[in-house]
Amino acid sequence: MPFFERFRENWVRPALFFGNNPTSLAGGAITSASGITMISYWLIGLFGRPNDNPYLGIIFFLILPALFIFGLALIPIGVFLRYKALRKTGKIPLAFPKIDLNDRIFRHGLDIVLVATIVNLLVVATASYHGAAYMDSPQFCGQSCHVMHPEYTAYKISAHSHVACVECHIGSGARSYFEAKVNGTKQLIEVTSHPMAHIAPHIIPDYPTPIPSPVMNLRPAREICEACHTPAKFVGEKLIIKSGFADDAANTETQTVVLLHLGGLDGLSHLTGIHGAHLGHIEYIAADSTRATIPWVQRTNPDGSTSTYVASALKGVMPRGERRMMDCIDCHNRAAHTFVTAEEAINQAMADGAISPSLPWVHKEGLTLLKANYTSQAEAAQKIPADLEAFYRSSNQAVWAAKATLVQAAGAELVTLYSQNVFPDMKVTWGTHPNHIGHTSDPGCFRCHDGDHVAKDGTSITQDCAACHNLLAVEEAKPKVLADIGIQ
């Protein structure tokens, strides 16, 4: 018997016979409906305006593909169940209904089945690709899960907003992808069970608030940061100008001018500046998961020897904790998710002109409003502008009469600053996520450069400010150095 004839008699005819059951027919209907809906959405996205609603992405890239595959699975399940039921009752026919390829209607039916099978395979492949791509998108990471709102808000206004989340948080390779999806499944369970977690907190999983910084789980900096940056390359100096405003009626402006010695590896292979002094030859042990406390530091010297510096509180006892080689993340720990202090936020806004320094007392009053306790961002959005307006209406009526528009603009900007840094529902407030760059608002550099880390020979980690930067002006009104270089 020819192959095609055997295939028709032993497979096609039984499949058509057993496939005539409610389960298989329902599976075909689910597959057809979800497939047509997905294809329509893809065509709209291809030729029309894409929709940035994250929940539409979940529906069309995750839920509908799952329904499509579920419908396909129902077809063989229905065939098996009908076969099993007929076999149990002894009603399986000796000869299945004859398939007559000379029958034009039946032949067209086979053509439809063949085309549908090919289309189904293409839909499954396309849906799998779109689903995987969508789960790797910042939109999915930051908007689909509401508990990530603080991190996503900071990400959107960061210098790395053009870098996809997965570039740093997952990495390449099947293992990284699998580990990320397992961790994502755990997080999904935590979010789903959150409404019931308070009933049995030791049994029902719940997500932490605030979400901790995942510094322990990030890939090495050489795989993420150094894909774009080259810290070993000599990059010279960087001039930083920071404006500050006093809590007086005139909002007196001062400026601090710092020259950072970024350094690295210069043309003569000399290690210089901040990067040269730290990268590749400093190991440390952190006493906590955020790496904010560092009691033990070891430096590999150019001659191959090592110098070990220990905090006095250890009293010679080797600390427990993670031992790691210092890299970019140890200082740039909030590179893509930076939260600033209230002082930094309002000073920058006033320096940019978003909050007019011509408004008397706006720095002091604005800072007070930013640091006030609000139960939600919605309450802050309502109270901050209203309280600022009430302040000027009651005690500075002349200012309100002449500069009401500036007051309203200042109120709106204060709301923006608050909404970018404070999230009461996730217990994120000013200073919740410290930034280890610098040492003005958080210990940062002083985690090691505090004068308390001492070696056996009595030397300590340097506190020489000039090793990392030169202070050209500190809180000066119109610094002369800026006029000298033509900035003022």
N, C-alpha and C positions, 0 to 999 in steps of 0.2 A: 504494500500500500504506500503510495507516495507520501512524502512528509506533510505537505499541506493538507492532504486528505485526512491523515491521522490526527493532525493538529485540530482540524475542524471537528472530527468525530469525538475525540477524547477530551478536548478542552473547550472549544467555542460553544458547542451545543449544550454540554452540561452547565457551563457558566451562565449562558442565557436562560436556561431552565431554572437553575437555583437562584439566579439573580432577580427573578421576579418575585420579590418579597418586600414587605413594608420597610424593613430596616435598610436594605440596599437602596431602595428607591428614595428614602429619606436622605441617605448619604449623598446620593446623586444630586438631590435638590439643594442640600446645604452647600455642597461643593460648587454647584453652578451659580447659586446666588452670591456666595462670598467671592468667587472668582470674578464674576461680572462686576461686582462692586469694587474690588481691588483694581481691576484693569481700568475702570472708569476714573478712579481717583488718580491713578498713575498718569492717565492721559490728560487729566485736568492740570496736574502738576507740571506736565511736559509742555503743554501748549497754553496753559492759563497762568493765573497768579497763584504762587504757592501760599499755603496757609501755615502760619507759624504757631498755631495752637498745639501745645505738646500732647494734649489728650487725643487729638485727631491722629497724631503719629502713632500713639499706642494702639488705637483702634485699627488703623489701616496697615500698620507695619508689624503688629504683634498679634492682636486678637483675631482679625480676619484671616491671616495666614494659618493660625492655629485651627480656626473653624474649617478652613479649606482642607487641611490635612486630616482633621477629624472626620469630615464628610467622606473623604477618600477611604479612610480606614473602615467606615461603616459598611461600605460596599462588600468587601470580602468577609467581614464579620457576619453580615446578613446571609451571604452565600453559605458560610459554614453552619450557621444556626439552622437554616432551612434544610440543608443536607442532613444534619444530625437529627432533626425532628422527623424527616421523612424516613430516614434509616431506622429510627426507633419504632416507627409504626409499620415498617415494611412497605412503604408506598413509593420507593424509588423505582421509576419505570425501567424496564429492560432496554428499551430503546427511547432515546430522547427525541423530541420533536425534530423532524428532518429540516436541515438547512439547505435551501435550494438557492444557489447563487444565480440561477436563471431568473429568479424573482426580482424584478427591478426594485421594488419597494424594500425588500430585505437587503439587497445589495447596497442601496443608498444608506440603509440603517448601519451597515457595517462601516461604510465610509465615514459616517458621522462619529461612530465609536472610535475609529482610528484617529480622526482629526481631534476629537475631544481628548484622547489620551496624550497626543503630542502637545496640545495646548496646556493640559494639566501639568505636564512635566515642565514646560516653560514657565508656567505661573509659579510652581513650587520653587524653581530655581531663582526666578526674579524676586519672589517674596522673601526667600531666604537671604538674598543679597541685601534687599532693602531693609529687612529686619535687623540684620547684623550691622549695617551702616547706621541705621537710626539709633541703635543702642550705643553706638560709639560717638554719637553727636553730643555737643555741649547742651543742646536743647533738651535731650533726654535726661542727661545727668543732672542738669540744674533746675529744669522746670517741671518735669514729670513728678519728681519727688519733692514735696513742699518743704521737707526738713532741711533740704540743701539750699534753701532760699538765701541765707546769709552768705554762703560761699559763692553762690552764683552771682549775687549782686556785686560782691567784691571783684569777682572774676571779670565781669563785663566792663568795669572801669579801670582794670589793671593794664599794665604794659604788655601783658601776655594774653589779651583777650582774643587774639587771632590764632592762638595755639589751642588745638582741641584738647579736652580734658584727658583723653586716653593716651596722649603723647607722653604725659608724665605719670599718670596713675595706673596705666596698664602695661604699655610696652609691646614689643613685638614677640611673636612666637606663640605656639599653641599652649604652652604651659602658662604663660602670663595671662592669656585670654581665658583659659579654664579657671585659673585661680580667681580672676576678677569676677567671672560669672557666678562662681560659688559664693564669693563674698557678697555679690549683689543679691543673690537669692536669700542669704541670711538677713541682709538689710531689708529686703522686701517683707520677709516674715515679721521683722521687728516693727516696721511701719504698719503692717496690717493688723498686728495684735495690740497696737498701742492703746486703742480704746478700752481694752480689757486688762491691760497690764497692771493697773492700780489695784485690781481685785486680788491677784496672786502674783506679786512682783518677783517672787523667787522661782516661780514656775513659768509664767508667761513672759516671753522675751519682749524687751522694749528698747528703743533707741535712746542713746544718751543725749542730754541737753546740757551745755552746747555740744555740737558734734566735735570731737577732738581732732586736732591736727594729725594727719596720718603720716607723720615724719618717719615712723618706724617701718612703714610698709612701702615707702617710695623706692623706686629703683635707684641705683647709684647715680650720682650727678654726672659721671662721665657718659652715661647713656641717655640722659635727658637734657640737662643744662648745656653740656658741651657739644650737643648736636648742633647748636646755634652759636654758642659762645666759646671762646678760646681763652681761658683764664691765664694760661702760661705765656701768652703773647704779651709783649710789652705794650701797654696802652696809655702810659704817661700819667698825667695829672687830670683832675676834674675839679672845676670850680663850682661850689654850691653856695647859693644865696638864699637864706631863709629870713622871711619877714615875721616880726612879732608886733603885737599891739598891746598897749597898756590898758589897764582898767580905769582910765580917767575919762573925763568928758571929751577930750580931744582925740581919744584913741591913739595916743602918741605912738608913731611907728618907729621901730628900730630894726636893724638888720644885722644878722650874723653871717660872716663870710668865711667859708672854710675851703681850704685847698686840700683835696684828698689825694694821697699818693697811692693810686690804684696799683701800679706796678705789675709785676709778673716776671717773665723771663726776657731780659733785654737782648740786644743784638750781640753782646759779649758773653751771653749765657750766665749773666749774673741775676740772682733772684733779688728783686727789689719790691718795695712798697707792700701794700696790704696782702695782695695775692701771693707774692713771692715769699712772704714771711709765714704763710699759713698752709698753703696747699701742698699736699703730697708728702709731708714729713711731720705732721702733728697727729698724735693719737690721744684720745681722752676717754674717760669713763663718766657717763652721766648718771646722776642719782635719781632721775625721774624720767618719765616717758616723754616729756616735752623738751628735754635737754636744756632746761633752764638753770639747773644746778650742776656744775662740773667741778668735782672735788679733786680730780686726778688728771694730770696732763703729762704726756711724754713727747719730747722733741728729738728727732733724729738729726744730729749735727752733720755738717758737710764732710767730716772725717769718718763718719760711720758710727761714732759713739752716740750715746743717748743721754739726755738730761731729763730727769723726772721731777715734776713739781707737784706737791701735795698740799691740800688745804690744811691749815693748822687743826681744824676740828677733827680730822681723822686720827690724829695722834699716832701716826705711823701704821695704822691698820689699812690694809688694802681694801678699797671700797667694792661693793657689789654693784653690778649694773652692766649696761651695754658698753662694750669697748669697741670703738670704731675709729677709722681714719677720717680726719676732718676733710670735708669737701664743701661745695657751694651751699648745700642745704643747711649746714650748721649755722650759717649767718643769714643767708637769704631764705629763711624758713617760711616767709609769707610772700614769695615772689609773685604769685598769681592771685593771692587772696589777702591783700593787705587791708587791715582795719587800723585807722589812725585814732589818735586821742582827740578829745573834744577841742583842746587847745590847737592842735595841728590843723584840724578841720576848719575852724573859724578863722585862724590866721591866714590860711591859704585862700579861703574864700574872700577875705577882705583884701589880700594882696592882689587877687585877680579882679577885684571890683564887683564881684557878684553880691557882696554886702558892702555898701558904701561906707567908707571910714568917716564921711562927713556927718554921719548921724551920731550925735552926742551919746556917749555911754553904750553904744551898740555892742562893743566887744564884751563888756562886763555883763550886760543884760542878756546878750545872746548866749554867752557861755553858761549863765545860770539856767536859761531855758533848755539848753542842750543836755545839761546834767540832771535836770529834774526827773523824777520818777513818773513814768507813764505805763499804764497796763498794756498798751498795744501801740503799734505804729499809727493806727487810725486815731487814737486819742491824742497822740503827739501831733499829728497833722492838723487836728482841730484846735488844740490848746496853744501850741507855739505861736502861730500867727496872731491868734486872738490876744494872748497875753502880751506880746510885743506891741501890738497896736494899743492895748489898754495902757501900757507903760507910757507911751508917748502922748496919748490923749490926756492922761491924768497929770503927769509931771512935766511934760514938755509940749505943751499945746502949740507953741509957736512953731516947733519943729514939725509937728503933725500937720499943721496948716500949710506949711511951705513944702514939705517933703513926704507927703503921704504915700506917693508912688514908690519912693525909695524904701520906706518902712515896709510896705507890702512886699516889695521884691526881697527885702532882707528876711522877712518872715518865711517866704516861700523857699529861699535858699537854706535857711536853718532846718526846715522840714526835710529838704533833700539830704543835707548832711546827716541828720538823725537817721533817716531811712536807709542810708548807705552803711551805717555802722552799728546801729542798735536794733535788736530783734527780740523784744521781750518774750515772745512765745517760745523762743529757742534759748533763752537765758544768755543771750549775747549782748553785752553792754560795752561801754568804753573800757578798753584794757583787757577784755576777756582773752583775746588772742594776741599775745605779745610778739613784737617784731624784734628779732635779735640784731638787726642792722643798726649800728650806732649804739648810743647809751644815754640818750636824753630822756626818754620816757620809760624805758625798760633796761634791765641790767646789761643785756647785749654783750658788748665787748668785756664788761666788767665781770662776766661769769668766770673769766680766767685772769684778766688784767686788773685784779683788785688788790695786788700787793700782799695777798694772803697765801698765794701758792708758792711754796718755798722748796728749793732743792736741798740735798744733803750738805752741799758746800756753802749753804747760806744765801745763795743767789735766789732771786725771785723773778717771776715773769714781769717783763718791763711794764712800767706805767708811763713811759716817756710818750707823751702825746704826739711829738714830732715824728715818731716812727710811722704813724698812720696818716697824720694830717697836720697842717699848719693853720692855726686860728688867725686869720688876717684881720678880723673885727668881731667883737662879741657884743651884741645888743647895742649897737651904736646908731645914733640918728644920722642918716646920710653919711656913711663911712667914706673917708677920704680915699681909701683904696679903690672903691668903685668909680669915683670921679677920675682917679688917675688912669684907669684903664678904659674910660669913656662909656661906662654903663650908666652913670647918673649925670 
